[in-house]
């Protein structure tokens, strides 16, 4: 049975805007099978030399360090490949992807397993939603136009390279209620937040998992030998 894989990359707990918007999605979604990974509470390791070299070396020749790194990758890859749909909650931090989400992406972006396969990525066509809150605003004509390096990054690696069909839901001006200098923007923040919750509910109501028929397991993945 397919499941929804929810990857949460916000540092805050219940006060997180992106977590609250994600709740609107989940409350509207008709499914029940969810695998949840909170990258703030339990970060995955950043990719290491051992992790990279393990991908290029026959498993029988792995060093203990490579074997340990491969085990981490296998767990994350099997969890990712086994899902029929994906929900990501990730605010913009310093114009880009939260480091915990980048670490997760680096672990699952593996040539021959999730990208660069002869017949295309195994996750092609599976639905995904990214919910992203931001302290300012990055839309056309806004102060930070063109400085959103989160959505383009996620779209390229998870959308283009891995074939996920994305819907992007954003909420702006989250700092308006925190910084006195932005207090005049509180109404715009409230409007953006309401629109994001409405979009999340609509996405949840229409979200249907992709049926996963065959997923390449860890032992069936191609390996490469370094002479």
Secondary structure, 3 states (H helix, E strand, C coil): CCCEEEEECCCCCCCCHHHHHHHHHHHHCCCCCEEEEECCCCCCCCCCHHHHHHHCCCHHHCCHHHHHHHHHHHHHHHHHHCCCEEEEECCCECCECCHHHHHHHHHHCCECCCECCCCCCCCCCCEEEEEEECCCCCCCCCCCCCCCCCHHHHHHHHHHHCCCEEEEEEECCHHHHCCHHHHHHHHHHHHHHHHHHHHHHHHHHHCCCCCCCCCCCHHHCCCCCCC
